[in-house]
Amino acid sequence: IIDGVRKADTSVEELIALPISKLIVAKNHVFISSGREDVDVRTLGLGRPFVIEFRQPSRILYQPEEFLTVQQEINMLTKDIRIRDLQQVTKEESNQIKEGEEEKTKCYEALCYTDTQIDQTELDEGLSSVSNPLIIEQKTPIRVLHRRTLMTRQRSIFAISATVIDPYHFRLHLTTQAGTYVKEFVHGDLGRTKPNLTIIL
């Protein structure tokens, strides 16, 4: 929901928080995640930690079995997400979600399309010249300018490789500093991210 207008059928927050709200009756809640991804990006591996802060709850003590029941319900209700280890945490534990966010590294895999044929040798040769780490400069992407301050951010890419699928498609594997706009690194964002994959290859 952006500026009061729903842009997608649902959200990760709604899929998780609404069922939990049946157990924890509260005045309202705040959903906090360790970083975030676009709606068309999947989070794989062990997932992304999150905290839901329920304000003015009707009670404050819950049994682990109650959370396990809600967790199973959420995982049965939708195929879009899966959650694990649902539990009650302290204020101090919840603060760890945001600590050191800029120092974290993230691993990404992007499916890329090129309008000219490319083979594995060309990919390997193009990426072999990349410094480690590769320092890039990213202006606030056009797609988020409506909600983010216009500025230039410096980000690091610690590892980059690619695997050809067919002459027009390849998988790009990246390890990046948290906060890197990966889509913009791939397509360049009209020159707003430099260097970008288009320039490198």
C-alpha positions, 0 to 999 in steps of 0.5 A: 500500500503506497499513499493509501493505494493498494499496489498488490494483492497482499504483503508479507506483513499482512500474511504474517501479522493478521493471523498472529493478531488473532492470538495477540489482541492489541491496539495496533502493531508495527512490523519490523524486518531485517532489511526488505526486498521488492515484491518480485524478489524471493528470499531464500535460504534461512529467510529474513528475521522479523519482529512484530511489536504489538502495542497495548496487548490484552495479555503479555505472556504466551506459551510456546505451543500457542506460537507453534499453532499460529506458525503452522496456520500461517504456513498452511494458509499461503504458499507465498511465504513460510515462517519458522521459529515464531516466538516471543522476544524481549525488547533487547532481542528485537533491537538486534534486528536493525543493529549493524544493518549497513555492515551485513552482506547479502547474496543474490541471484538474478536472472538476466536477459541480453538482446545479443548472444553471449557465451560463458567465455565472454561472461567470464572474461568480462567479469574477470576484470572486476576489482574486489571489492567493486565499489559502485555509486548509486543515485536513488533509483527512479523507481523509489524516488517518490519515497526516498531522498535523492542522494548518491550512495556508495556500495560494495560488491564483494563477489560476482560471477555468472552462469550461461543458461542459453545464448540470451539468458544467464544467472548472475551471482552476487555478494553485496553490501546490504542496501545495494540496489541490485536491479539497478546494478544490472540494468544501470538505471539510465546511468544512475548506477556506475559502474553497472553490469551493462558497462562491465560486459 
